Amino acid sequence: MLASAAGGVVRAAPAGGGPVTGQPGDPTVLLSSAGAEILARVAASRSGPGGAAGGPRSELALAAELRREYPPDLAAAAMAQYELRVAAGAKFSRAMD
């Protein structure tokens, strides 16, 4: 982030060149096609062999990889959404859908 002359904060464009949509922490970014793609990728990485919680692939490594390929806000939202779905899984049978 950069400070503007007016004292506000200006976000730099992501490395991929695409625009950052929504506000920081805005979960609606997950409704886009990129959002669906990253959610599927997080779920596959975390629930597959070697990706289960406590497995060899750490959450930190996955988050770092996602931030290199997607805007940081989108990566953070996808990781948070996945964790919420896992927590809800104990209570709701369709939480991971």
Order of alpha helices (4+ residues) and beta strands (2+ residues): beta-beta-alpha-alpha-alpha
